[in-house]
């Protein structure tokens, strides 16, 4: 997969990450600023927080497993 181009497609409320014609990941919008996805048979939640110092948080089974921080100030 590393040598293949990955693309996001946005159609009819579906957000898909694709490699060629194969769907690798499907985001499901839960609420504003929240979405979920399934990967390797497990369910994950992704959400965004903050404005000046935003964070993107990924949780699995209610526990944070990844936090991406972007500092503007």
mmCIF file of the N, C-alpha and C atoms, coordinates in Angstrom:
data_MODEL
# 
_entry.id   MODEL 
# 
loop_
_atom_site.group_PDB 
_atom_site.id 
_atom_site.type_symbol 
_atom_site.label_atom_id 
_atom_site.label_alt_id 
_atom_site.label_comp_id 
_atom_site.label_asym_id 
_atom_site.label_entity_id 
_atom_site.label_seq_id 
_atom_site.pdbx_PDB_ins_code 
_atom_site.Cartn_x 
_atom_site.Cartn_y 
_atom_site.Cartn_z 
_atom_site.occupancy 
_atom_site.B_iso_or_equiv 
_atom_site.pdbx_formal_charge 
_atom_site.auth_seq_id 
_atom_site.auth_comp_id 
_atom_site.auth_asym_id 
_atom_site.auth_atom_id 
_atom_site.pdbx_PDB_model_num 
ATOM 1   N N  . UNK A 1 1  ? 0.812   -1.186 0.000  1.00 0.00 ? 1  UNK A N  1 
ATOM 2   C CA . UNK A 1 1  ? 0.000   0.000  0.000  1.00 0.00 ? 1  UNK A CA 1 
ATOM 3   C C  . UNK A 1 1  ? 0.866   1.264  0.000  1.00 0.00 ? 1  UNK A C  1 
ATOM 4   N N  . UNK A 1 2  ? 2.089   1.186  0.498  1.00 0.00 ? 2  UNK A N  1 
ATOM 5   C CA . UNK A 1 2  ? 2.924   2.376  0.603  1.00 0.00 ? 2  UNK A CA 1 
ATOM 6   C C  . UNK A 1 2  ? 3.236   2.992  -0.749 1.00 0.00 ? 2  UNK A C  1 
ATOM 7   N N  . UNK A 1 3  ? 3.302   2.187  -1.785 1.00 0.00 ? 3  UNK A N  1 
ATOM 8   C CA . UNK A 1 3  ? 3.615   2.716  -3.106 1.00 0.00 ? 3  UNK A CA 1 
ATOM 9   C C  . UNK A 1 3  ? 2.395   3.188  -3.869 1.00 0.00 ? 3  UNK A C  1 
ATOM 10  N N  . UNK A 1 4  ? 1.209   3.020  -3.305 1.00 0.00 ? 4  UNK A N  1 
ATOM 11  C CA . UNK A 1 4  ? -0.016  3.381  -3.999 1.00 0.00 ? 4  UNK A CA 1 
ATOM 12  C C  . UNK A 1 4  ? -0.525  4.732  -3.525 1.00 0.00 ? 4  UNK A C  1 
ATOM 13  N N  . UNK A 1 5  ? -1.160  5.451  -4.431 1.00 0.00 ? 5  UNK A N  1 
ATOM 14  C CA . UNK A 1 5  ? -1.730  6.754  -4.087 1.00 0.00 ? 5  UNK A CA 1 
ATOM 15  C C  . UNK A 1 5  ? -3.025  6.576  -3.307 1.00 0.00 ? 5  UNK A C  1 
ATOM 16  N N  . UNK A 1 6  ? -3.141  7.313  -2.200 1.00 0.00 ? 6  UNK A N  1 
ATOM 17  C CA . UNK A 1 6  ? -4.355  7.294  -1.394 1.00 0.00 ? 6  UNK A CA 1 
ATOM 18  C C  . UNK A 1 6  ? -5.140  8.569  -1.661 1.00 0.00 ? 6  UNK A C  1 
ATOM 19  N N  . UNK A 1 7  ? -6.453  8.452  -1.762 1.00 0.00 ? 7  UNK A N  1 
ATOM 20  C CA . UNK A 1 7  ? -7.293  9.617  -2.028 1.00 0.00 ? 7  UNK A CA 1 
ATOM 21  C C  . UNK A 1 7  ? -8.518  9.595  -1.126 1.00 0.00 ? 7  UNK A C  1 
ATOM 22  N N  . UNK A 1 8  ? -8.976  10.783 -0.732 1.00 0.00 ? 8  UNK A N  1 
ATOM 23  C CA . UNK A 1 8  ? -10.224 10.945 0.007  1.00 0.00 ? 8  UNK A CA 1 
ATOM 24  C C  . UNK A 1 8  ? -11.309 11.269 -1.004 1.00 0.00 ? 8  UNK A C  1 
ATOM 25  N N  . UNK A 1 9  ? -12.467 10.638 -0.881 1.00 0.00 ? 9  UNK A N  1 
ATOM 26  C CA . UNK A 1 9  ? -13.612 10.979 -1.726 1.00 0.00 ? 9  UNK A CA 1 
ATOM 27  C C  . UNK A 1 9  ? -14.770 11.394 -0.824 1.00 0.00 ? 9  UNK A C  1 
ATOM 28  N N  . UNK A 1 10 ? -15.474 12.432 -1.240 1.00 0.00 ? 10 UNK A N  1 
ATOM 29  C CA . UNK A 1 10 ? -16.598 12.992 -0.493 1.00 0.00 ? 10 UNK A CA 1 
ATOM 30  C C  . UNK A 1 10 ? -17.821 12.953 -1.398 1.00 0.00 ? 10 UNK A C  1 
ATOM 31  N N  . UNK A 1 11 ? -18.720 11.993 -1.158 1.00 0.00 ? 11 UNK A N  1 
ATOM 32  C CA . UNK A 1 11 ? -19.929 11.894 -1.973 1.00 0.00 ? 11 UNK A CA 1 
ATOM 33  C C  . UNK A 1 11 ? -21.116 11.509 -1.114 1.00 0.00 ? 11 UNK A C  1 
ATOM 34  N N  . UNK A 1 12 ? -22.224 12.199 -1.302 1.00 0.00 ? 12 UNK A N  1 
ATOM 35  C CA . UNK A 1 12 ? -23.492 11.886 -0.628 1.00 0.00 ? 12 UNK A CA 1 
ATOM 36  C C  . UNK A 1 12 ? -23.333 11.650 0.871  1.00 0.00 ? 12 UNK A C  1 
ATOM 37  N N  . UNK A 1 13 ? -22.558 12.496 1.533  1.00 0.00 ? 13 UNK A N  1 
ATOM 38  C CA . UNK A 1 13 ? -22.384 12.374 2.974  1.00 0.00 ? 13 UNK A CA 1 
ATOM 39  C C  . UNK A 1 13 ? -21.416 11.285 3.403  1.00 0.00 ? 13 UNK A C  1 
ATOM 40  N N  . UNK A 1 14 ? -20.824 10.577 2.448  1.00 0.00 ? 14 UNK A N  1 
ATOM 41  C CA . UNK A 1 14 ? -19.846 9.544  2.758  1.00 0.00 ? 14 UNK A CA 1 
ATOM 42  C C  . UNK A 1 14 ? -18.441 10.079 2.534  1.00 0.00 ? 14 UNK A C  1 
ATOM 43  N N  . UNK A 1 15 ? -17.557 9.760  3.455  1.00 0.00 ? 15 UNK A N  1 
ATOM 44  C CA . UNK A 1 15 ? -16.164 10.167 3.332  1.00 0.00 ? 15 UNK A CA 1 
ATOM 45  C C  . UNK A 1 15 ? -15.336 8.894  3.332  1.00 0.00 ? 15 UNK A C  1 
ATOM 46  N N  . UNK A 1 16 ? -14.682 8.614  2.214  1.00 0.00 ? 16 UNK A N  1 
ATOM 47  C CA . UNK A 1 16 ? -13.934 7.371  2.060  1.00 0.00 ? 16 UNK A CA 1 
ATOM 48  C C  . UNK A 1 16 ? -12.469 7.645  1.754  1.00 0.00 ? 16 UNK A C  1 
ATOM 49  N N  . UNK A 1 17 ? -11.591 6.857  2.357  1.00 0.00 ? 17 UNK A N  1 
ATOM 50  C CA . UNK A 1 17 ? -10.173 6.853  2.003  1.00 0.00 ? 17 UNK A CA 1 
ATOM 51  C C  . UNK A 1 17 ? -9.974  5.651  1.104  1.00 0.00 ? 17 UNK A C  1 
ATOM 52  N N  . UNK A 1 18 ? -9.485  5.906  -0.120 1.00 0.00 ? 18 UNK A N  1 
ATOM 53  C CA . UNK A 1 18 ? -9.367  4.840  -1.111 1.00 0.00 ? 18 UNK A CA 1 
ATOM 54  C C  . UNK A 1 18 ? -7.943  4.686  -1.616 1.00 0.00 ? 18 UNK A C  1 
ATOM 55  N N  . UNK A 1 19 ? -7.630  3.470  -1.976 1.00 0.00 ? 19 UNK A N  1 
ATOM 56  C CA . UNK A 1 19 ? -6.403  3.140  -2.692 1.00 0.00 ? 19 UNK A CA 1 
ATOM 57  C C  . UNK A 1 19 ? -6.870  2.467  -3.968 1.00 0.00 ? 19 UNK A C  1 
ATOM 58  N N  . UNK A 1 20 ? -6.647  3.129  -5.102 1.00 0.00 ? 20 UNK A N  1 
ATOM 59  C CA . UNK A 1 20 ? -7.227  2.703  -6.379 1.00 0.00 ? 20 UNK A CA 1 
ATOM 60  C C  . UNK A 1 20 ? -8.735  2.630  -6.194 1.00 0.00 ? 20 UNK A C  1 
ATOM 61  N N  . UNK A 1 21 ? -9.367  1.494  -6.368 1.00 0.00 ? 21 UNK A N  1 
ATOM 62  C CA . UNK A 1 21 ? -10.824 1.385  -6.198 1.00 0.00 ? 21 UNK A CA 1 
ATOM 63  C C  . UNK A 1 21 ? -11.202 0.724  -4.871 1.00 0.00 ? 21 UNK A C  1 
ATOM 64  N N  . UNK A 1 22 ? -10.226 0.383  -4.056 1.00 0.00 ? 22 UNK A N  1 
ATOM 65  C CA . UNK A 1 22 ? -10.489 -0.289 -2.790 1.00 0.00 ? 22 UNK A CA 1 
ATOM 66  C C  . UNK A 1 22 ? -10.690 0.734  -1.668 1.00 0.00 ? 22 UNK A C  1 
ATOM 67  N N  . UNK A 1 23 ? -11.787 0.607  -0.925 1.00 0.00 ? 23 UNK A N  1 
ATOM 68  C CA . UNK A 1 23 ? -12.055 1.487  0.229  1.00 0.00 ? 23 UNK A CA 1 
ATOM 69  C C  . UNK A 1 23 ? -11.280 0.963  1.430  1.00 0.00 ? 23 UNK A C  1 
ATOM 70  N N  . UNK A 1 24 ? -10.455 1.829  2.023  1.00 0.00 ? 24 UNK A N  1 
ATOM 71  C CA . UNK A 1 24 ? -9.650  1.446  3.174  1.00 0.00 ? 24 UNK A CA 1 
ATOM 72  C C  . UNK A 1 24 ? -10.281 1.891  4.482  1.00 0.00 ? 24 UNK A C  1 
ATOM 73  N N  . UNK A 1 25 ? -10.981 3.038  4.434  1.00 0.00 ? 25 UNK A N  1 
ATOM 74  C CA . UNK A 1 25 ? -11.522 3.626  5.648  1.00 0.00 ? 25 UNK A CA 1 
ATOM 75  C C  . UNK A 1 25 ? -12.772 4.414  5.293  1.00 0.00 ? 25 UNK A C  1 
ATOM 76  N N  . UNK A 1 26 ? -13.812 4.303  6.123  1.00 0.00 ? 26 UNK A N  1 
ATOM 77  C CA . UNK A 1 26 ? -15.044 5.054  5.913  1.00 0.00 ? 26 UNK A CA 1 
ATOM 78  C C  . UNK A 1 26 ? -15.339 5.847  7.175  1.00 0.00 ? 26 UNK A C  1 
ATOM 79  N N  . UNK A 1 27 ? -15.356 7.172  7.057  1.00 0.00 ? 27 UNK A N  1 
ATOM 80  C CA . UNK A 1 27 ? -15.710 8.041  8.181  1.00 0.00 ? 27 UNK A CA 1 
ATOM 81  C C  . UNK A 1 27 ? -17.222 8.196  8.241  1.00 0.00 ? 27 UNK A C  1 
ATOM 82  N N  . UNK A 1 28 ? -17.768 8.092  9.433  1.00 0.00 ? 28 UNK A N  1 
ATOM 83  C CA . UNK A 1 28 ? -19.197 8.310  9.651  1.00 0.00 ? 28 UNK A CA 1 
ATOM 84  C C  . UNK A 1 28 ? -19.325 9.522  10.553 1.00 0.00 ? 28 UNK A C  1 
ATOM 85  N N  . UNK A 1 29 ? -19.962 10.571 10.065 1.00 0.00 ? 29 UNK A N  1 
ATOM 86  C CA . UNK A 1 29 ? -20.138 11.772 10.871 1.00 0.00 ? 29 UNK A CA 1 
ATOM 87  C C  . UNK A 1 29 ? -21.163 11.503 11.962 1.00 0.00 ? 29 UNK A C  1 
ATOM 88  N N  . UNK A 1 30 ? -20.763 11.734 13.210 1.00 0.00 ? 30 UNK A N  1 
ATOM 89  C CA . UNK A 1 30 ? -21.635 11.517 14.356 1.00 0.00 ? 30 UNK A CA 1 
ATOM 90  C C  . UNK A 1 30 ? -22.346 12.811 14.739 1.00 0.00 ? 30 UNK A C  1 
ATOM 91  N N  . UNK A 1 31 ? -21.576 13.850 14.969 1.00 0.00 ? 31 UNK A N  1 
ATOM 92  C CA . UNK A 1 31 ? -22.060 15.183 15.310 1.00 0.00 ? 31 UNK A CA 1 
ATOM 93  C C  . UNK A 1 31 ? -21.090 16.172 14.698 1.00 0.00 ? 31 UNK A C  1 
ATOM 94  N N  . UNK A 1 32 ? -21.399 17.428 14.885 1.00 0.00 ? 32 UNK A N  1 
ATOM 95  C CA . UNK A 1 32 ? -20.462 18.458 14.433 1.00 0.00 ? 32 UNK A CA 1 
ATOM 96  C C  . UNK A 1 32 ? -19.140 18.263 15.171 1.00 0.00 ? 32 UNK A C  1 
ATOM 97  N N  . UNK A 1 33 ? -18.047 18.219 14.442 1.00 0.00 ? 33 UNK A N  1 
ATOM 98  C CA . UNK A 1 33 ? -16.696 18.078 14.969 1.00 0.00 ? 33 UNK A CA 1 
ATOM 99  C C  . UNK A 1 33 ? -16.397 16.687 15.520 1.00 0.00 ? 33 UNK A C  1 
ATOM 100 N N  . UNK A 1 34 ? -17.276 15.702 15.254 1.00 0.00 ? 34 UNK A N  1 
ATOM 101 C CA . UNK A 1 34 ? -17.049 14.329 15.690 1.00 0.00 ? 34 UNK A CA 1 
ATOM 102 C C  . UNK A 1 34 ? -17.358 13.366 14.555 1.00 0.00 ? 34 UNK A C  1 
ATOM 103 N N  . UNK A 1 35 ? -16.560 12.313 14.471 1.00 0.00 ? 35 UNK A N  1 
ATOM 104 C CA . UNK A 1 35 ? -16.803 11.264 13.482 1.00 0.00 ? 35 UNK A CA 1 
ATOM 105 C C  . UNK A 1 35 ? -16.286 9.953  14.049 1.00 0.00 ? 35 UNK A C  1 
ATOM 106 N N  . UNK A 1 36 ? -16.713 8.848  13.451 1.00 0.00 ? 36 UNK A N  1 
ATOM 107 C CA . UNK A 1 36 ? -16.205 7.548  13.861 1.00 0.00 ? 36 UNK A CA 1 
ATOM 108 C C  . UNK A 1 36 ? -15.753 6.801  12.624 1.00 0.00 ? 36 UNK A C  1 
ATOM 109 N N  . UNK A 1 37 ? -14.886 5.828  12.844 1.00 0.00 ? 37 UNK A N  1 
ATOM 110 C CA . UNK A 1 37 ? -14.447 4.971  11.752 1.00 0.00 ? 37 UNK A CA 1 
ATOM 111 C C  . UNK A 1 37 ? -14.081 3.611  12.313 1.00 0.00 ? 37 UNK A C  1 
ATOM 112 N N  . UNK A 1 38 ? -14.108 2.619  11.436 1.00 0.00 ? 38 UNK A N  1 
ATOM 113 C CA . UNK A 1 38 ? -13.723 1.272  11.822 1.00 0.00 ? 38 UNK A CA 1 
ATOM 114 C C  . UNK A 1 38 ? -12.430 0.936  11.100 1.00 0.00 ? 38 UNK A C  1 
ATOM 115 N N  . UNK A 1 39 ? -11.491 0.363  11.843 1.00 0.00 ? 39 UNK A N  1 
ATOM 116 C CA . UNK A 1 39 ? -10.215 -0.038 11.263 1.00 0.00 ? 39 UNK A CA 1 
ATOM 117 C C  . UNK A 1 39 ? -9.784  -1.337 11.922 1.00 0.00 ? 39 UNK A C  1 
ATOM 118 N N  . UNK A 1 40 ? -9.457  -2.312 11.127 1.00 0.00 ? 40 UNK A N  1 
ATOM 119 C CA . UNK A 1 40 ? -8.976  -3.599 11.620 1.00 0.00 ? 40 UNK A CA 1 
ATOM 120 C C  . UNK A 1 40 ? -9.969  -4.221 12.610 1.00 0.00 ? 40 UNK A C  1 
ATOM 121 N N  . UNK A 1 41 ? -11.274 -4.047 12.319 1.00 0.00 ? 41 UNK A N  1 
ATOM 122 C CA . UNK A 1 41 ? -12.316 -4.648 13.140 1.00 0.00 ? 41 UNK A CA 1 
ATOM 123 C C  . UNK A 1 41 ? -12.613 -3.933 14.443 1.00 0.00 ? 41 UNK A C  1 
ATOM 124 N N  . UNK A 1 42 ? -12.009 -2.769 14.664 1.00 0.00 ? 42 UNK A N  1 
ATOM 125 C CA . UNK A 1 42 ? -12.236 -2.013 15.898 1.00 0.00 ? 42 UNK A CA 1 
ATOM 126 C C  . UNK A 1 42 ? -12.831 -0.649 15.564 1.00 0.00 ? 42 UNK A C  1 
ATOM 127 N N  . UNK A 1 43 ? -13.680 -0.136 16.465 1.00 0.00 ? 43 UNK A N  1 
ATOM 128 C CA . UNK A 1 43 ? -14.356 1.152  16.270 1.00 0.00 ? 43 UNK A CA 1 
ATOM 129 C C  . UNK A 1 43 ? -13.564 2.267  16.945 1.00 0.00 ? 43 UNK A C  1 
ATOM 130 N N  . UNK A 1 44 ? -13.376 3.366  16.246 1.00 0.00 ? 44 UNK A N  1 
ATOM 131 C CA . UNK A 1 44 ? -12.644 4.524  16.754 1.00 0.00 ? 44 UNK A CA 1 
ATOM 132 C C  . UNK A 1 44 ? -13.506 5.768  16.634 1.00 0.00 ? 44 UNK A C  1 
ATOM 133 N N  . UNK A 1 45 ? -13.283 6.736  17.539 1.00 0.00 ? 45 UNK A N  1 
ATOM 134 C CA . UNK A 1 45 ? -13.962 8.026  17.498 1.00 0.00 ? 45 UNK A CA 1 
ATOM 135 C C  . UNK A 1 45 ? -12.886 9.085  17.297 1.00 0.00 ? 45 UNK A C  1 
ATOM 136 N N  . UNK A 1 46 ? -13.164 10.030 16.411 1.00 0.00 ? 46 UNK A N  1 
ATOM 137 C CA . UNK A 1 46 ? -12.240 11.136 16.168 1.00 0.00 ? 46 UNK A CA 1 
ATOM 138 C C  . UNK A 1 46 ? -13.003 12.430 16.399 1.00 0.00 ? 46 UNK A C  1 
ATOM 139 N N  . UNK A 1 47 ? -12.379 13.360 17.120 1.00 0.00 ? 47 UNK A N  1 
ATOM 140 C CA . UNK A 1 47 ? -13.047 14.640 17.396 1.00 0.00 ? 47 UNK A CA 1 
ATOM 141 C C  . UNK A 1 47 ? -12.013 15.761 17.447 1.00 0.00 ? 47 UNK A C  1 
ATOM 142 N N  . UNK A 1 48 ? -12.493 16.954 17.210 1.00 0.00 ? 48 UNK A N  1 
ATOM 143 C CA . UNK A 1 48 ? -11.656 18.150 17.248 1.00 0.00 ? 48 UNK A CA 1 
ATOM 144 C C  . UNK A 1 48 ? -12.098 19.029 18.402 1.00 0.00 ? 48 UNK A C  1 
ATOM 145 N N  . UNK A 1 49 ? -11.116 19.653 19.063 1.00 0.00 ? 49 UNK A N  1 
ATOM 146 C CA . UNK A 1 49 ? -11.375 20.582 20.171 1.00 0.00 ? 49 UNK A CA 1 
ATOM 147 C C  . UNK A 1 49 ? -10.537 21.829 19.972 1.00 0.00 ? 49 UNK A C  1 
ATOM 148 N N  . UNK A 1 50 ? -11.008 22.933 20.535 1.00 0.00 ? 50 UNK A N  1 
ATOM 149 C CA . UNK A 1 50 ? -10.221 24.157 20.586 1.00 0.00 ? 50 UNK A CA 1 
ATOM 150 C C  . UNK A 1 50 ? -10.301 24.991 19.325 1.00 0.00 ? 50 UNK A C  1 
ATOM 151 N N  . UNK A 1 51 ? -9.784  26.208 19.454 1.00 0.00 ? 51 UNK A N  1 
ATOM 152 C CA . UNK A 1 51 ? -9.759  27.132 18.320 1.00 0.00 ? 51 UNK A CA 1 
ATOM 153 C C  . UNK A 1 51 ? -8.347  27.643 18.086 1.00 0.00 ? 51 UNK A C  1 
ATOM 154 N N  . UNK A 1 52 ? -7.767  28.369 19.054 1.00 0.00 ? 52 UNK A N  1 
ATOM 155 C CA . UNK A 1 52 ? -6.427  28.928 18.872 1.00 0.00 ? 52 UNK A CA 1 
ATOM 156 C C  . UNK A 1 52 ? -5.343  27.861 18.981 1.00 0.00 ? 52 UNK A C  1 
ATOM 157 N N  . UNK A 1 53 ? -5.560  26.878 19.808 1.00 0.00 ? 53 UNK A N  1 
ATOM 158 C CA . UNK A 1 53 ? -4.626  25.764 19.949 1.00 0.00 ? 53 UNK A CA 1 
ATOM 159 C C  . UNK A 1 53 ? -5.403  24.458 19.779 1.00 0.00 ? 53 UNK A C  1 
ATOM 160 N N  . UNK A 1 54 ? -5.824  24.176 18.543 1.00 0.00 ? 54 UNK A N  1 
ATOM 161 C CA . UNK A 1 54 ? -6.708  23.034 18.318 1.00 0.00 ? 54 UNK A CA 1 
ATOM 162 C C  . UNK A 1 54 ? -6.009  21.690 18.526 1.00 0.00 ? 54 UNK A C  1 
ATOM 163 N N  . UNK A 1 55 ? -6.844  20.707 18.866 1.00 0.00 ? 55 UNK A N  1 
ATOM 164 C CA . UNK A 1 55 ? -6.377  19.338 19.033 1.00 0.00 ? 55 UNK A CA 1 
ATOM 165 C C  . UNK A 1 55 ? -7.324  18.399 18.292 1.00 0.00 ? 55 UNK A C  1 
ATOM 166 N N  . UNK A 1 56 ? -6.767  17.377 17.686 1.00 0.00 ? 56 UNK A N  1 
ATOM 167 C CA . UNK A 1 56 ? -7.554  16.295 17.121 1.00 0.00 ? 56 UNK A CA 1 
ATOM 168 C C  . UNK A 1 56 ? -7.283  15.075 17.980 1.00 0.00 ? 56 UNK A C  1 
ATOM 169 N N  . UNK A 1 57 ? -8.347  14.461 18.478 1.00 0.00 ? 57 UNK A N  1 
ATOM 170 C CA . UNK A 1 57 ? -8.227  13.357 19.423 1.00 0.00 ? 57 UNK A CA 1 
ATOM 171 C C  . UNK A 1 57 ? -8.865  12.107 18.816 1.00 0.00 ? 57 UNK A C  1 
ATOM 172 N N  . UNK A 1 58 ? -8.140  10.995 18.888 1.00 0.00 ? 58 UNK A N  1 
ATOM 173 C CA . UNK A 1 58 ? -8.681  9.706  18.451 1.00 0.00 ? 58 UNK A CA 1 
ATOM 174 C C  . UNK A 1 58 ? -8.791  8.820  19.680 1.00 0.00 ? 58 UNK A C  1 
ATOM 175 N N  . UNK A 1 59 ? -9.978  8.229  19.851 1.00 0.00 ? 59 UNK A N  1 
ATOM 176 C CA . UNK A 1 59 ? -10.247 7.368  21.001 1.00 0.00 ? 59 UNK A CA 1 
ATOM 177 C C  . UNK A 1 59 ? -10.660 5.979  20.530 1.00 0.00 ? 59 UNK A C  1 
ATOM 178 N N  . UNK A 1 60 ? -10.261 4.983  21.303 1.00 0.00 ? 60 UNK A N  1 
ATOM 179 C CA . UNK A 1 60 ? -10.701 3.606  21.077 1.00 0.00 ? 60 UNK A CA 1 
ATOM 180 C C  . UNK A 1 60 ? -11.275 3.112  22.396 1.00 0.00 ? 60 UNK A C  1 
ATOM 181 N N  . UNK A 1 61 ? -12.528 2.684  22.375 1.00 0.00 ? 61 UNK A N  1 
ATOM 182 C CA . UNK A 1 61 ? -13.213 2.199  23.566 1.00 0.00 ? 61 UNK A CA 1 
ATOM 183 C C  . UNK A 1 61 ? -13.188 3.223  24.699 1.00 0.00 ? 61 UNK A C  1 
ATOM 184 N N  . UNK A 1 62 ? -13.341 4.509  24.352 1.00 0.00 ? 62 UNK A N  1 
ATOM 185 C CA . UNK A 1 62 ? -13.407 5.587  25.330 1.00 0.00 ? 62 UNK A CA 1 
ATOM 186 C C  . UNK A 1 62 ? -12.067 6.067  25.869 1.00 0.00 ? 62 UNK A C  1 
ATOM 187 N N  . UNK A 1 63 ? -10.973 5.481  25.408 1.00 0.00 ? 63 UNK A N  1 
ATOM 188 C CA . UNK A 1 63 ? -9.644  5.886  25.881 1.00 0.00 ? 63 UNK A CA 1 
ATOM 189 C C  . UNK A 1 63 ? -8.883  6.582  24.755 1.00 0.00 ? 63 UNK A C  1 
ATOM 190 N N  . UNK A 1 64 ? -8.222  7.698  25.104 1.00 0.00 ? 64 UNK A N  1 
ATOM 191 C CA . UNK A 1 64 ? -7.430  8.422  24.100 1.00 0.00 ? 64 UNK A CA 1 
ATOM 192 C C  . UNK A 1 64 ? -6.229  7.585  23.694 1.00 0.00 ? 64 UNK A C  1 
ATOM 193 N N  . UNK A 1 65 ? -6.059  7.438  22.378 1.00 0.00 ? 65 UNK A N  1 
ATOM 194 C CA . UNK A 1 65 ? -4.889  6.714  21.898 1.00 0.00 ? 65 UNK A CA 1 
ATOM 195 C C  . UNK A 1 65 ? -3.970  7.612  21.071 1.00 0.00 ? 65 UNK A C  1 
ATOM 196 N N  . UNK A 1 66 ? -4.502  8.773  20.623 1.00 0.00 ? 66 UNK A N  1 
ATOM 197 C CA . UNK A 1 66 ? -3.687  9.698  19.841 1.00 0.00 ? 66 UNK A CA 1 
ATOM 198 C C  . UNK A 1 66 ? -4.217  11.108 20.015 1.00 0.00 ? 66 UNK A C  1 
ATOM 199 N N  . UNK A 1 67 ? -3.319  12.078 20.204 1.00 0.00 ? 67 UNK A N  1 
ATOM 200 C CA . UNK A 1 67 ? -3.697  13.492 20.260 1.00 0.00 ? 67 UNK A CA 1 
ATOM 201 C C  . UNK A 1 67 ? -2.743  14.261 19.355 1.00 0.00 ? 67 UNK A C  1 
ATOM 202 N N  . UNK A 1 68 ? -3.296  14.952 18.376 1.00 0.00 ? 68 UNK A N  1 
ATOM 203 C CA . UNK A 1 68 ? -2.527  15.801 17.468 1.00 0.00 ? 68 UNK A CA 1 
ATOM 204 C C  . UNK A 1 68 ? -2.760  17.244 17.895 1.00 0.00 ? 68 UNK A C  1 
ATOM 205 N N  . UNK A 1 69 ? -1.696  17.936 18.297 1.00 0.00 ? 69 UNK A N  1 
ATOM 206 C CA . UNK A 1 69 ? -1.810  19.325 18.746 1.00 0.00 ? 69 UNK A CA 1 
ATOM 207 C C  . UNK A 1 69 ? -1.183  20.250 17.706 1.00 0.00 ? 69 UNK A C  1 
ATOM 208 N N  . UNK A 1 70 ? -1.856  21.385 17.479 1.00 0.00 ? 70 UNK A N  1 
ATOM 209 C CA . UNK A 1 70 ? -1.334  22.408 16.567 1.00 0.00 ? 70 UNK A CA 1 
ATOM 210 C C  . UNK A 1 70 ? -1.338  23.719 17.344 1.00 0.00 ? 70 UNK A C  1 
ATOM 211 N N  . UNK A 1 71 ? -0.184  24.314 17.517 1.00 0.00 ? 71 UNK A N  1 
ATOM 212 C CA . UNK A 1 71 ? -0.055  25.541 18.320 1.00 0.00 ? 71 UNK A CA 1 
ATOM 213 C C  . UNK A 1 71 ? 0.097   26.740 17.401 1.00 0.00 ? 71 UNK A C  1 
ATOM 214 N N  . UNK A 1 72 ? -0.865  27.656 17.467 1.00 0.00 ? 72 UNK A N  1 
ATOM 215 C CA . UNK A 1 72 ? -0.808  28.887 16.697 1.00 0.00 ? 72 UNK A CA 1 
ATOM 216 C C  . UNK A 1 72 ? -0.329  30.046 17.536 1.00 0.00 ? 72 UNK A C  1 
ATOM 217 N N  . UNK A 1 73 ? -0.528  29.979 18.833 1.00 0.00 ? 73 UNK A N  1 
ATOM 218 C CA . UNK A 1 73 ? -0.100  31.066 19.737 1.00 0.00 ? 73 UNK A CA 1 
ATOM 219 C C  . UNK A 1 73 ? 1.094   30.627 20.539 1.00 0.00 ? 73 UNK A C  1 
# 
